[in-house]
Amino acid sequence: MPLIASAKKQLRQNHKRKARNDHFRALYREARVAFEAAIKNKDVEAAKTIMVNQKDKDGKTTKAGLQSIIDKLVKKNIIHKNNGSRRKAKFVRMLKSIS
């Protein structure tokens, strides 16, 4: 445990940041697993809806798509922008392979 006040504050900040990052990583993991399951079952429509934002009848986004989640990870510096681009390209290739 830290003894100095600034080190204690840094520890609190690290816990907050880790919790926030873990939340967004969990969202990504959930969307990725669902997308890969749809690809494995060769369900093109399900994979497409998971890939893009899902909207209700009013046009409001109800659930973020896989690409949107990756963009959020990049924006929040959880992953590098090239890593995000590479992941999105990989998922698009997977989607095209079953279309």
C-alpha positions as CSV (number, residue, x, y, z in Angstrom):
1,M,0.0,0.0,0.0
2,P,1.2,3.5,-0.8
3,L,2.3,5.8,2.0
4,I,2.5,9.1,0.3
5,A,-0.8,11.0,-0.3
6,S,-0.1,11.5,-4.1
7,A,0.6,7.7,-4.4
8,K,-2.7,7.0,-2.6
9,K,-4.5,9.3,-5.1
10,Q,-2.8,7.6,-8.0
11,L,-4.0,4.2,-6.7
12,R,-7.6,5.4,-6.5
13,Q,-7.3,6.8,-10.1
14,N,-5.9,3.5,-11.3
15,H,-8.8,1.6,-9.8
16,K,-11.3,3.9,-11.4
17,R,-9.6,3.7,-14.8
18,K,-9.3,0.0,-14.7
19,A,-13.0,-0.4,-13.9
20,R,-13.9,1.9,-16.8
21,N,-11.6,0.1,-19.2
22,D,-12.8,-3.4,-18.1
23,H,-16.4,-2.3,-18.7
24,F,-15.7,-1.3,-22.3
25,R,-13.6,-4.4,-22.9
26,A,-16.5,-6.5,-21.6
27,L,-18.8,-4.8,-24.1
28,Y,-16.4,-5.6,-26.9
29,R,-15.9,-9.2,-25.8
30,E,-19.7,-9.7,-25.6
31,A,-20.3,-8.3,-29.1
32,R,-17.3,-10.2,-30.6
33,V,-18.4,-13.6,-29.2
34,A,-21.9,-13.0,-30.5
35,F,-20.6,-12.0,-33.9
36,E,-18.2,-15.0,-34.1
37,A,-21.1,-17.3,-33.1
38,A,-23.2,-15.9,-35.9
39,I,-20.3,-16.4,-38.4
40,K,-19.8,-19.9,-37.2
41,N,-23.5,-20.7,-37.8
42,K,-23.3,-18.9,-41.2
43,D,-26.1,-16.5,-40.2
44,V,-25.5,-13.5,-42.4
45,E,-28.4,-11.4,-41.1
46,A,-27.5,-11.8,-37.5
47,A,-23.8,-11.1,-38.1
48,K,-24.8,-7.9,-40.0
49,T,-27.0,-6.6,-37.2
50,I,-24.3,-7.3,-34.6
51,M,-21.7,-5.5,-36.8
52,V,-23.6,-2.2,-37.1
53,N,-25.6,-0.1,-34.7
54,Q,-29.1,-1.5,-33.9
55,K,-31.8,1.1,-34.1
56,D,-35.4,1.2,-33.0
57,K,-38.3,2.4,-35.2
58,D,-37.7,6.0,-34.2
59,G,-34.1,5.8,-35.5
60,K,-32.5,6.0,-32.1
61,T,-29.6,3.6,-31.4
62,T,-30.6,0.9,-29.0
63,K,-27.5,-1.2,-29.0
64,A,-24.0,-0.3,-30.2
65,G,-22.6,-2.5,-33.0
66,L,-19.2,-4.1,-33.0
67,Q,-17.6,-1.5,-35.2
68,S,-19.0,1.3,-32.9
69,I,-17.6,-0.4,-29.8
70,I,-14.2,-0.7,-31.4
71,D,-14.3,3.0,-32.3
72,K,-15.1,3.8,-28.7
73,L,-12.1,1.7,-27.5
74,V,-9.9,3.6,-29.9
75,K,-11.3,7.0,-28.8
76,K,-10.8,6.2,-25.1
77,N,-7.2,5.0,-25.8
78,I,-7.9,1.5,-24.6
79,I,-6.5,0.1,-27.8
80,H,-4.3,1.7,-30.5
81,K,-6.1,3.1,-33.6
82,N,-4.2,0.7,-35.9
83,N,-5.2,-2.2,-33.7
84,G,-8.8,-1.0,-34.0
85,S,-8.6,-0.7,-37.8
86,R,-7.1,-4.1,-38.0
87,R,-9.9,-5.7,-35.9
88,K,-12.6,-4.0,-37.9
89,A,-11.1,-5.2,-41.2
90,K,-10.8,-8.7,-39.8
91,F,-14.5,-8.8,-38.9
92,V,-15.5,-7.4,-42.3
93,R,-13.5,-10.1,-44.0
94,M,-15.2,-12.7,-41.8
95,L,-18.6,-11.3,-42.8
96,K,-17.7,-11.2,-46.5
97,S,-16.5,-14.8,-46.4
98,I,-20.0,-16.1,-45.5
99,S,-21.9,-13.7,-47.8
